[in-house]
Amino acid sequence: MRRTFLGKLRNRAMSSCLSKKLLCALVALLLMALASVASAQQQHEVLLHKFNVNDGSTPQGIVMAPNGDMFGATIFGGANNAGAVYKLVQNGDRSELTVIYSFSFQNSDGYFPLGNLILDSQGNIYGATFHGGAYNAGAVFELSPLPGGQWREKILHSFGESPSDGSQPWDHLYIDPQGNLFGTTETGGGTNCQGGCGTAYELSPLPGGQWKETIIFNFDAEGGADGLSINV
């Protein structure tokens, strides 16, 4: 009986010890969770800029230059309510937004830019507009920095010149190490959709500042085997 009692006592003691260790572990986890919550509560949102009609509205994604300056586009707003490209500079808790280009509905300019902007190693900015261009089917543009903080816009390609071309470029552009640009269009190209099923295209720089477009792929929804009206 004595041995049985001592055995039970030893087991209970061991169980109590283990329970205390488990309790301590749970308490430690709880304290870590509370510390994480407290740390998260200390973080706060900083409003860098509140857009208005004059400097743009419906902003798209932001791209950051190596020096920390941020660039982005707005679908609407700007001087002509046709979209704008802006530069946002942050100094500590203060930020300053400057509209570097406002799109227009005139002179074959593009308007309503969609998707992200991209930067090359020389600081040029590239993007695409859903409408506008010479054929009002969208365009790819370049903004080049000039002395004194000015910027010059150049339309690299106007979509819709022929039925086989894409139209309404949609969403992101991409650039490779050689400076070629890649993107997609929502319509144009194939003939099995009304207005075309969309394309994937490449724009390549040529000597003299010209650009050449190549349709990489025509989307064709016939039979449901292919995609259509794509975006990335």
C-alpha positions as MATLAB code, in Angstrom:
seq = 'MRRTFLGKLRNRAMSSCLSKKLLCALVALLLMALASVASAQQQHEVLLHKFNVNDGSTPQGIVMAPNGDMFGATIFGGANNAGAVYKLVQNGDRSELTVIYSFSFQNSDGYFPLGNLILDSQGNIYGATFHGGAYNAGAVFELSPLPGGQWREKILHSFGESPSDGSQPWDHLYIDPQGNLFGTTETGGGTNCQGGCGTAYELSPLPGGQWKETIIFNFDAEGGADGLSINV';
ca = [
       0.000    0.000    0.000;
       2.775    2.380    0.913;
       4.544    1.754   -2.378;
       1.290    2.231   -4.264;
       0.620    5.482   -2.443;
       4.137    6.753   -3.117;
       3.828    5.772   -6.782;
       0.572    7.675   -7.129;
       2.085   10.653   -5.332;
       5.111   10.606   -7.635;
       2.904   10.397  -10.746;
       0.731   13.254   -9.524;
       3.793   15.357   -8.835;
       5.173   14.648  -12.291;
       1.791   15.424  -13.809;
       1.627   18.675  -11.851;
       5.119   19.604  -13.026;
       4.225   18.878  -16.620;
       0.992   20.831  -16.245;
       2.927   23.798  -14.907;
       5.333   23.610  -17.850;
       2.402   23.484  -20.255;
       0.742   26.352  -18.431;
       3.959   28.377  -18.585;
       4.272   27.652  -22.287;
       0.691   28.751  -22.899;
       1.250   31.921  -20.882;
       4.408   32.642  -22.878;
       2.527   32.188  -26.158;
      -0.256   34.452  -24.908;
       2.238   37.153  -23.947;
       3.887   36.897  -27.369;
       0.495   37.247  -29.056;
      -0.361   40.292  -26.933;
       3.010   41.858  -27.755;
       2.382   41.277  -31.459;
      -1.045   42.914  -31.214;
       0.430   45.865  -29.323;
       3.130   46.253  -31.959;
       0.536   46.170  -34.734;
      -1.554   48.774  -32.934;
       1.466   51.072  -32.783;
       1.689   51.014  -36.596;
      -0.448   53.626  -38.283;
      -1.473   54.607  -41.768;
       0.094   57.705  -43.286;
      -1.988   59.515  -45.887;
       0.492   60.648  -48.526;
      -1.964   62.432  -50.791;
      -5.683   62.933  -51.239;
      -6.513   63.111  -54.931;
      -8.913   65.592  -56.450;
     -10.174   66.195  -59.978;
      -7.349   68.615  -60.782;
      -4.466   66.275  -59.967;
      -6.208   63.055  -60.971;
      -8.716   60.519  -59.748;
      -8.929   56.712  -59.669;
      -5.168   56.142  -59.209;
      -3.498   52.980  -60.471;
      -0.412   51.230  -59.098;
       2.754   53.061  -58.022;
       6.278   52.424  -59.283;
       9.262   53.609  -57.231;
      12.458   55.044  -58.712;
      15.868   54.135  -57.231;
      15.984   57.505  -55.403;
      12.650   56.820  -53.698;
      10.474   59.063  -55.873;
       7.138   57.458  -56.723;
       5.290   57.626  -60.045;
       1.754   56.635  -60.889;
      -1.148   57.269  -63.228;
      -4.806   58.106  -62.671;
      -7.483   56.955  -65.091;
      -9.430   60.199  -64.833;
      -8.749   63.729  -63.677;
      -5.839   65.943  -64.592;
      -6.091   69.197  -66.501;
      -8.459   67.698  -69.109;
     -10.160   64.995  -67.025;
      -8.584   62.446  -69.380;
      -6.115   60.989  -66.888;
      -2.734   62.064  -65.593;
       0.737   60.868  -64.614;
       2.088   62.169  -61.320;
       5.276   62.209  -59.288;
       5.078   61.824  -55.512;
       8.055   62.799  -53.346;
       8.089   62.062  -49.627;
      10.281   63.904  -47.145;
       9.766   62.506  -43.676;
       6.101   62.894  -42.781;
       5.512   65.334  -45.629;
       4.811   64.453  -49.250;
       4.423   66.517  -52.393;
       2.564   65.430  -55.528;
       3.260   66.986  -58.919;
       1.309   66.236  -62.092;
       3.975   65.721  -64.743;
       1.564   65.083  -67.611;
      -2.166   65.477  -68.261;
      -3.659   63.501  -71.127;
      -6.110   65.073  -73.540;
      -8.787   64.089  -76.029;
      -7.069   65.973  -78.864;
      -4.133   65.657  -81.274;
      -4.113   61.833  -81.265;
      -3.058   61.767  -77.625;
      -3.943   58.741  -75.542;
      -6.361   59.025  -72.651;
      -7.605   56.978  -69.700;
      -4.322   55.213  -68.750;
      -4.768   51.768  -67.230;
      -2.408   49.539  -65.294;
       1.035   50.207  -63.946;
       3.821   52.429  -65.193;
       7.337   51.139  -65.763;
      10.699   52.901  -65.580;
      13.814   52.193  -67.613;
      17.398   52.770  -66.516;
      17.413   56.274  -68.041;
      14.388   57.371  -66.039;
      11.903   57.235  -68.915;
       8.341   56.274  -68.009;
       6.188   53.957  -70.105;
       2.489   53.206  -69.927;
      -0.613   52.469  -71.971;
      -3.956   54.209  -72.412;
      -7.197   52.366  -73.015;
      -8.486   54.966  -75.470;
      -7.052   57.626  -77.730;
      -4.153   57.474  -80.118;
      -4.383   58.074  -83.854;
      -7.225   55.547  -84.264;
      -8.911   55.948  -80.873;
      -8.089   52.342  -80.010;
      -5.520   53.048  -77.306;
      -1.822   53.860  -77.293;
       1.500   53.168  -75.619;
       3.314   56.307  -74.464;
       6.721   57.370  -73.190;
       7.449   60.259  -70.836;
      11.049   61.469  -70.895;
      12.540   63.812  -68.260;
      13.830   67.181  -69.458;
      16.007   69.779  -67.723;
      14.141   71.952  -65.262;
      11.775   69.232  -64.135;
       9.732   69.163  -67.350;
       8.600   66.021  -69.161;
       8.053   65.272  -72.857;
       5.403   62.785  -74.002;
       5.778   60.628  -77.102;
       3.249   58.161  -78.486;
       5.203   55.007  -79.317;
       2.323   53.137  -80.918;
      -1.321   53.817  -81.731;
      -3.428   50.673  -81.820;
      -6.096   49.908  -84.411;
      -4.267   50.881  -87.597;
      -5.366   47.599  -89.217;
      -7.943   44.896  -88.420;
      -5.126   42.546  -87.380;
      -3.749   44.987  -84.813;
      -4.781   44.891  -81.189;
      -6.974   47.549  -79.603;
      -7.728   48.786  -76.084;
      -4.464   47.870  -74.305;
      -5.283   46.560  -70.867;
      -3.403   46.512  -67.591;
       0.333   46.000  -67.035;
       3.273   46.646  -69.318;
       6.537   44.755  -68.944;
      10.069   45.593  -70.088;
      13.001   43.257  -70.752;
      16.735   44.031  -70.357;
      16.945   45.075  -74.017;
      14.235   47.713  -73.566;
      11.471   45.861  -75.420;
       7.970   46.441  -74.103;
       5.320   43.740  -73.761;
       1.603   43.945  -73.098;
      -1.857   42.737  -74.003;
      -4.955   44.225  -75.588;
      -8.523   43.472  -74.649;
      -9.812   43.430  -78.244;
      -8.488   43.317  -81.801;
      -6.457   40.641  -83.513;
      -8.527   37.486  -83.993;
     -11.754   37.459  -85.967;
     -13.884   34.982  -84.011;
     -15.003   37.569  -81.477;
     -16.906   40.709  -82.261;
     -14.144   43.299  -82.373;
     -11.441   40.662  -81.958;
     -10.462   38.466  -79.031;
      -7.349   40.385  -77.973;
      -3.621   40.169  -78.601;
      -0.244   39.924  -76.927;
       2.203   42.406  -78.440;
       5.825   43.518  -78.335;
       7.195   47.006  -78.993;
      10.882   47.146  -79.927;
      13.009   50.323  -80.083;
      14.632   51.089  -83.435;
      17.447   53.482  -84.378;
      16.288   57.075  -84.672;
      13.749   56.847  -81.869;
      11.193   54.775  -83.784;
       9.387   51.719  -82.423;
       8.220   48.550  -84.124;
       5.154   46.605  -83.024;
       4.996   42.818  -83.352;
       1.850   40.839  -82.599;
       3.130   37.862  -80.620;
      -0.192   36.096  -80.329;
      -3.784   36.511  -81.473;
      -6.322   35.158  -79.014;
      -9.096   33.161  -80.641;
     -12.091   31.903  -78.699;
     -13.367   29.551  -81.406;
     -14.301   26.247  -79.824;
     -13.471   27.570  -76.376;
      -9.903   26.263  -76.616;
      -8.292   29.684  -76.406;
      -8.691   32.761  -74.249;
     -10.245   36.091  -75.073;
     -10.464   39.615  -73.704;
      -7.457   39.022  -71.509;
      -5.779   41.070  -68.846;
      -2.779   40.338  -66.633;
];
